Amino acid sequence: MKLLHIPSRYLWMIVCAFMPLCVYPQQQKIDSLQSLIQKGSGISKYDPLISLVRLHGAVNNNAVALELAREARELAFQAADTAKIVQSSRIVGQLLNRLLMYREADKVLTEILPVAKRHSLRTDHSAILNSLAVINTYYAKYDRALDLNFQALTLRQQDRDEDAMATTLNNIGVLYYKLNDYARGLSYFKQALQLRKKLNDDFERETLLANISLCHAQMNSLLAARRFADSTLAYCRHRQCKEDAKVDAFFSLGMVYFLQKKLRAAEIFFLRSYHLAGQLGNARYQLDNINYLAEIYILRKDLGKATVYLKAAEKLIAQGEPFNLEMIKVYKRFSQVYDSKGDLKEALRYQKKYNQLKDSIYNDELTTNLMKLEAEHLEKQNQARIAAQDEVLGLKDAAIRRQILLNILIGVVAAMAVSLAIILFKSNRRKQVINVILDERVKERTKQLEENHEMLIGTLNERNMSIEKTSGQLRKTLASIKGLCEVGLLEIDDPASTKRCIDGVIMMSDQLALGLRYFQEGVGGSYGVNKP
């Protein structure tokens, strides 16, 4: 897909048009903090000052940030607040580092380091160690720098601060790069890059890519070096990145072409790196590029141009820049130039400087200290690994014990379940047997009931017949009584007739009583009623 191309002059106009929209919120925050500082007094001004320092530091306004940090530090000392003294001193030291004022930074940070350690201010402690390690790397005090880096890394590993760990790993990689141990330096750079990827953090990603490229170049892995250098420049094209990374990438590409004997292409990239480093005011990068540019011009027999660049390097050294490793390389190139010119006196003078400075840096003591520090660090790592393994084993033992208890509990529950199942099975079988017995009894009882029912039906039929017979007799008797009563009514005047009627009624009544008795006897006999 073709990308839209905007001419640079129009792009600049767009940036200028929208810049106030970006700057205004930042300026608004600054004005608000300055208002708080003006209204405050004493230690109450400390926090707004530190916030203001961070705002200025974020836009690389380091000189203003340094003045504000010094003011905050003075307030912390007046209030005798240890935590604030350590914090402000650490910030002052870091800003001095940014401004390349290494000696002052070293003094401030070295004074405050034991205070941070004594009061267990771990974040400030590790940051101070990290800054001092950077300074000592610039001074080429590599044993001291390695010790400080390892201390910082240990603290950050204990705190599991992976962001800070990535920074320290990068610094250790730089240190080994300076010691020409490019394989080990590459290992630390890759560890730092993996941590950044794990954290999904692009902070200083371009710097790590450039450093990896430099290691590959020094190890003569030219394809990998070029790939990582191109990745650095591509990354910077699409994102805002540190210009120092571009300096490294150009320098690495210069080395790739230099090792391929393509001196013209190497010169172009070294010059680009050199000029960009000059714009950034970064003397170390300037010295690195001058070293290779001088070597290119010596190979071409262009000793005049080589001398010009070496003199520029000498001016940087005269300004008090503490880049001892780069100074060694510059003295070596001077010696080569004057030797090629036939000026043996000057060649010998620079060779002597080269030897003295090299011997003061790369000596047996340094080698011994480095080996000792590496051994101690490896021992600490092994101890930490052993402790971690012991902890894992302890956790495994605890897990095994818990599993054994769980297995026992499961066994008990299973046994109870089996027992319960057996009990339920037996109970079910017993119920089945009882149900069979009950079914048999029900059948027998049903049969008895059926027989009683048939017998009752027969009895009931007999009773019905007796009732019908008795009813017939009663009807006859009642009809007779009624007839006699009617006759008596007609013959009421005749006493004899009346007597006959009354006798007839009495007889009929007796017959009726007898019939009722027979009926009661018949019913009582049928239902078990006691006879009177």
C-alpha positions in Angstrom: 0.0 0.0 0.0 1.4 3.3 -1.0 1.8 5.8 1.9 0.7 9.4 1.6 3.8 11.6 1.2 3.6 15.1 2.7 6.4 17.6 1.7 8.5 18.5 4.7 7.7 22.2 4.5 4.0 21.5 4.8 4.6 18.9 7.5 6.5 21.6 9.5 3.5 24.0 9.0 1.1 21.3 10.4 3.3 20.7 13.4 3.6 24.4 14.1 -0.2 24.8 13.8 -1.0 22.0 16.3 1.9 22.6 18.7 0.0 25.1 20.9 -2.7 22.5 21.4 0.0 20.1 22.8 2.0 22.7 24.7 -1.0 24.5 26.4 -2.0 21.6 28.8 1.7 21.2 29.8 2.1 24.9 30.4 -1.2 24.9 32.3 0.2 22.3 34.7 3.5 24.2 35.1 1.6 27.4 35.9 -0.6 25.6 38.4 2.5 24.1 40.2 4.3 27.4 40.2 1.3 29.0 41.8 1.3 26.3 44.6 5.0 27.0 45.1 4.5 30.7 45.4 1.7 30.2 47.9 3.5 27.6 49.9 6.2 27.9 52.5 8.9 25.6 53.9 8.6 21.9 53.2 5.0 22.3 51.8 6.7 23.5 48.6 8.7 20.3 48.2 6.1 18.1 46.4 5.1 20.8 43.8 8.8 21.4 43.1 9.4 17.7 42.5 6.4 17.5 40.2 7.7 20.6 38.3 11.1 19.0 38.0 9.5 15.9 36.4 7.6 18.0 33.9 10.7 19.9 32.8 12.7 16.7 32.8 10.1 15.0 30.5 10.8 17.6 27.8 14.6 17.5 28.4 14.6 21.0 29.9 17.3 19.6 32.2 19.0 22.8 33.3 15.7 24.3 34.7 14.8 20.9 36.2 18.2 20.9 38.0 17.7 24.3 39.6 14.3 23.3 40.8 15.6 19.9 42.1 18.4 21.7 44.0 15.8 24.0 45.6 13.7 21.0 46.7 16.8 19.3 48.1 17.6 22.4 50.2 14.1 22.4 51.6 14.4 18.7 52.5 17.7 19.3 54.4 16.0 22.2 56.2 13.2 20.0 57.3 15.6 17.1 58.1 13.3 14.7 56.2 15.5 11.8 55.3 13.2 10.2 52.6 12.9 13.6 50.8 16.7 14.3 51.2 17.5 10.9 49.5 14.8 11.4 46.8 15.9 15.0 45.9 19.6 14.1 46.0 19.0 11.2 43.7 17.1 13.4 41.2 19.8 16.0 41.3 22.4 13.4 40.6 20.4 12.0 37.7 19.9 15.4 36.2 23.7 16.2 36.5 24.3 12.9 34.7 22.0 14.1 31.9 23.9 17.3 31.6 27.2 15.4 31.4 28.3 16.8 34.7 29.6 13.5 35.9 32.0 14.6 38.6 29.3 16.6 40.4 26.8 13.8 39.9 29.3 11.3 41.3 29.8 13.4 44.4 26.1 13.9 45.2 25.1 10.3 44.6 28.1 8.8 46.5 27.3 11.0 49.6 23.6 10.0 49.6 24.1 6.2 48.8 24.8 5.0 52.4 21.8 7.1 53.7 19.5 5.4 51.2 20.9 2.0 52.2 20.7 2.6 55.9 17.1 3.7 55.8 16.0 0.9 53.4 14.8 3.3 50.8 15.0 0.6 48.2 13.7 2.3 45.1 16.0 5.3 45.6 18.9 3.0 46.6 18.7 0.9 43.4 18.3 4.1 41.2 21.4 5.7 42.9 23.4 2.5 42.3 22.3 2.5 38.7 23.4 6.1 38.1 26.7 5.6 39.8 27.4 2.5 37.7 26.8 4.6 34.5 29.2 7.3 35.8 31.9 4.7 36.6 31.4 3.1 33.2 32.2 6.5 31.6 35.3 6.8 33.8 36.3 3.3 32.6 36.3 2.1 36.2 34.7 -1.1 35.0 35.2 -3.2 38.2 33.4 -0.5 40.3 30.7 -0.1 37.6 30.1 -3.9 37.5 29.8 -4.1 41.2 27.3 -1.3 41.4 25.3 -2.7 38.5 25.1 -6.1 40.2 24.0 -4.5 43.5 21.3 -2.6 41.6 20.2 -5.8 39.7 20.0 -7.8 43.0 17.8 -5.2 44.6 15.5 -4.9 41.6 15.2 -8.7 41.3 14.3 -9.0 45.0 11.6 -6.3 44.4 10.6 -8.0 41.2 10.8 -4.6 39.4 11.1 -5.9 35.9 11.0 -2.4 34.3 14.0 -1.3 36.4 15.7 -4.7 35.8 15.6 -4.2 32.1 17.4 -0.8 32.5 20.1 -2.4 34.6 20.5 -5.4 32.3 21.1 -2.9 29.4 23.7 -1.0 31.5 25.5 -4.3 32.3 25.5 -5.1 28.5 27.1 -1.7 27.8 29.7 -2.4 30.4 30.7 -5.8 28.8 30.6 -4.2 25.4 33.2 -1.7 26.7 35.3 -4.6 28.0 35.1 -6.1 24.5 33.2 -9.1 25.8 30.6 -8.8 23.1 29.0 -12.2 23.5 28.2 -11.5 27.1 27.1 -8.0 26.4 24.7 -9.3 23.7 23.3 -11.8 26.2 22.4 -9.0 28.6 20.9 -6.8 25.9 18.7 -9.7 24.8 17.5 -10.3 28.3 16.6 -6.7 28.6 14.7 -6.8 25.3 12.8 -9.9 26.4 11.7 -8.2 29.6 10.5 -5.1 27.6 8.5 -7.4 25.3 7.1 -9.3 28.3 6.0 -6.0 29.8 4.7 -4.8 26.4 6.8 -1.7 27.0 8.6 0.1 24.2 10.7 2.2 26.5 14.3 2.4 25.2 13.5 -0.4 22.7 15.3 1.5 20.0 18.4 1.7 22.2 18.4 -2.0 22.9 18.0 -2.8 19.1 21.0 -0.4 18.4 23.1 -2.0 21.1 22.4 -5.5 19.8 23.3 -4.3 16.3 26.7 -3.0 17.7 27.5 -6.3 19.4 26.8 -8.3 16.2 29.0 -5.8 14.3 31.8 -6.3 16.7 31.4 -10.0 16.5 31.5 -9.8 12.7 27.9 -11.0 12.4 27.3 -8.4 9.7 24.0 -9.5 8.4 22.5 -9.5 11.9 24.2 -6.2 12.7 22.6 -4.6 9.6 19.2 -6.1 10.3 19.1 -4.7 13.8 20.4 -1.3 12.7 17.8 -1.1 10.0 15.1 -2.2 12.6 16.3 0.7 14.9 16.0 3.3 12.1 12.6 1.8 11.0 11.3 1.9 14.6 12.4 5.6 14.9 10.7 6.5 11.6 7.3 5.4 13.0 7.7 6.5 16.6 9.2 9.2 18.6 12.5 7.8 19.8 15.8 8.8 21.3 18.2 10.4 18.9 21.0 8.6 20.6 19.6 5.4 19.2 20.0 6.8 15.7 23.6 7.7 16.5 24.2 4.1 17.5 22.4 2.7 14.4 24.4 4.9 12.0 27.6 3.9 13.9 26.7 0.2 13.6 26.1 0.5 9.9 29.4 2.3 9.6 31.1 -0.6 11.3 29.3 -3.1 9.0 30.6 -1.3 5.9 34.0 -0.8 7.4 34.4 -4.5 8.1 33.3 -5.2 4.5 36.1 -2.9 3.4 33.5 -0.5 1.9 35.3 2.5 3.3 33.2 5.2 1.4 29.9 3.9 2.7 31.4 3.4 6.2 32.6 7.0 6.1 29.2 8.3 5.2 27.5 6.5 8.2 30.3 7.4 10.6 29.9 11.1 9.6 26.2 11.0 10.0 26.6 9.5 13.5 29.3 12.0 14.3 27.3 15.1 13.3 24.2 13.9 15.0 26.2 13.2 18.2 27.6 16.7 17.9 24.1 18.2 17.7 23.1 16.2 20.8 26.3 17.4 22.6 27.3 13.8 23.2 31.1 13.7 23.4 31.4 9.9 23.8 29.6 9.2 20.6 31.7 11.9 18.8 34.9 10.2 20.1 33.7 6.7 19.0 33.1 8.0 15.4 36.3 10.0 15.3 38.3 6.8 16.1 36.9 5.0 13.1 37.0 8.1 10.8 40.6 8.6 11.7 41.3 4.9 10.9 39.6 5.2 7.5 41.6 8.3 6.6 44.8 6.6 7.8 44.1 3.7 5.5 43.5 6.2 2.6 46.7 8.0 3.5 44.7 11.1 4.0 46.6 12.1 7.1 45.5 15.7 7.1 41.9 14.9 7.5 42.7 12.3 10.1 44.6 14.9 12.1 41.7 17.4 11.9 39.3 14.9 13.5 41.8 13.7 16.0 42.5 17.3 17.1 38.7 17.8 17.5 38.8 14.7 19.7 41.7 16.2 21.7 39.7 19.3 22.3 36.8 17.2 23.7 39.3 15.4 26.0 40.8 18.8 27.1 37.3 19.9 28.2 37.5 17.3 30.9 35.2 14.6 29.5 35.9 11.4 31.5 35.8 9.0 28.6 39.0 7.1 29.3 38.3 4.2 26.9 37.7 6.6 24.0 40.8 8.6 24.9 42.9 5.4 24.6 41.7 4.9 21.1 42.3 8.6 20.2 45.9 8.4 21.5 46.5 5.2 19.5 45.3 6.9 16.3 47.5 9.9 16.9 50.5 7.7 17.3 49.6 6.0 14.0 49.2 9.3 12.2 52.5 10.7 13.4 54.2 7.4 12.7 52.9 7.6 9.1 54.1 11.2 8.8 57.6 10.1 10.1 57.3 12.3 13.2 58.6 9.7 15.6 58.8 12.1 18.5 55.1 12.8 18.5 54.3 9.3 17.6 56.2 8.1 20.7 54.6 10.8 22.9 51.1 9.6 22.0 52.1 6.0 22.2 53.3 6.7 25.8 50.0 8.3 26.7 48.2 5.4 25.1 50.3 2.8 27.1 49.9 4.7 30.4 46.2 5.2 30.1 45.7 1.6 28.9 47.8 0.2 31.7 45.9 2.3 34.3 42.6 0.8 33.0 43.3 -2.6 31.7 45.6 -4.1 34.3 45.8 -7.3 36.3 43.9 -5.7 39.2 41.0 -4.9 36.9 40.9 -8.4 35.5 41.1 -9.9 39.0 38.3 -7.6 40.3 36.1 -8.4 37.4 36.6 -12.1 37.8 35.9 -11.8 41.5 32.8 -9.7 40.9 31.5 -12.1 38.3 32.2 -15.1 40.5 30.4 -13.4 43.4 27.5 -12.5 41.3 27.3 -16.0 39.9 27.5 -17.4 43.5 24.7 -15.1 44.6 22.6 -16.2 41.6 23.3 -19.8 42.4 22.4 -19.3 46.0 19.2 -17.5 45.0 18.5 -20.4 42.6 19.2 -22.9 45.3 17.0 -21.0 47.7 14.3 -20.9 45.1 14.7 -24.6 44.4 14.5 -25.3 48.2 11.4 -23.2 48.4 9.9 -25.1 45.5 10.9 -28.4 47.1 9.4 -27.3 50.4 6.2 -26.4 48.5 6.3 -29.7 46.8 6.7 -31.5 50.1 3.8 -29.5 51.5 1.8 -30.4 48.5 2.7 -34.0 48.8 1.6 -34.0 52.5 -1.6 -32.3 51.6 -2.1 -34.9 48.8 -1.5 -37.8 51.2 -4.0 -36.4 53.7 -6.4 -35.8 50.8 -5.9 -39.4 49.6 -6.5 -40.7 53.2 -9.7 -38.6 53.4 -10.8 -39.8 50.0 -10.1 -43.4 51.1 -12.1 -43.0 54.3 -15.0 -41.4 52.4 -14.8 -44.2 49.8 -14.9 -46.8 52.6 -17.9 -45.1 54.2 -19.6 -44.9 50.9 -19.0 -48.6 50.3 -20.3 -49.4 53.8 -23.3 -47.3 53.3 -23.9 -49.0 49.9 -23.7 -52.4 51.6 -26.1 -51.3 54.3 -28.5 -49.9 51.8 -28.2 -53.0 49.7 -29.0 -55.3 52.7 -31.8 -53.0 53.8 -33.2 -53.2 50.3 -33.0 -56.9 50.3 -34.7 -57.1 53.7 -37.5 -54.8 52.4 -37.9 -57.0 49.4 -38.3 -60.1 51.6 -40.8 -58.2 53.9 -42.7 -57.1 50.9 -43.0 -60.6 49.6 -44.2 -61.8 53.1 -46.7 -58.9 53.2 -47.9 -59.7 49.7 -48.6 -63.3 50.8 -50.4 -62.1 53.9 -52.4 -59.6 51.9 -53.4 -62.4 49.5 -54.5 -64.6 52.4 -56.4 -61.8 54.1 -58.0 -61.0 50.8 -59.1 -64.5 50.3 -60.6 -64.5 53.9 -62.4 -61.3 53.2 -63.8 -62.7 50.0 -65.1 -65.8 51.8 -66.6 -63.6 54.6 -68.1 -61.4 52.0 -69.8 -64.3 50.3 -71.1 -65.6 53.6 -72.4 -62.2 54.5 -74.2 -61.9 51.2 -75.9 -65.3 51.9 -76.9 -64.2 55.4 -78.1 -60.9 54.0 -80.3 -62.7 51.5 -81.8 -64.9 54.2 -82.5 -61.8 56.3 -84.1 -60.1 53.4 -86.4 -63.1 52.9 -87.3 -63.1 56.6 -88.0 -59.4 56.6 -90.3 -59.8 53.6 -92.1 -62.7 55.3 -92.4 -60.8 58.6 -93.6 -57.7 56.7 -96.3 -59.7 55.1 -97.5 -61.0 58.4 -97.4 -57.5 59.9 -99.4 -56.2 57.1 -102.0 -58.9 57.6 -102.2 -58.3 61.3 -102.5 -54.5 60.9 -105.2 -55.0 58.4 -107.1 -57.3 60.8 -106.7 -54.8 63.6 -107.9 -52.0 61.3 -110.9 -54.2 60.4 -111.8 -55.0 64.0 -111.5 -51.3 64.9 -113.9 -50.4 62.1 -116.3 -53.1 63.2 -116.0 -51.9 66.8 -116.9 -48.4 65.7 -120.0 -49.7 63.9 -121.1 -51.9 66.8 -120.0 -49.7 69.6 -123.4 -49.9 71.2 -123.3 -53.7 71.5 -121.1 -54.6 74.5 -120.7 -58.2 73.3 -119.6 -57.0 69.9 -117.3 -54.5 71.4 -115.7 -57.1 73.6 -115.2 -59.4 70.7 -113.5 -56.6 68.8 -111.3 -55.7 71.7 -110.4 -59.4 72.2 -109.6 -59.6 68.5 -107.4 -56.5 68.8 -105.6 -58.0 71.8 -105.1 -61.2 70.0 -103.8 -59.5 66.9 -101.5 -57.4 69.1 -100.1 -60.5 70.6 -99.6 -62.0 67.2 -97.8 -58.7 66.1 -95.6 -58.9 69.3 -94.8 -62.4 68.6 -93.9 -61.6 65.0 -91.6 -58.8 66.1 -89.9 -61.2 68.5 -89.4 -63.7 65.8 -88.0 -60.9 63.6 -85.6 -59.7 66.4 -84.4 -63.2 67.0 -83.9 -63.6 63.3 -81.9 -60.3 62.9 -80.0 -60.8 66.2 -79.0 -64.3 65.1 -77.8 -63.0 61.8 -75.6 -60.1 63.3 -74.7 -61.6 66.6 -77.2 -59.5 68.7 -77.9 -61.0 72.1 -81.4 -62.3 72.6 -83.4 -60.8 75.4 
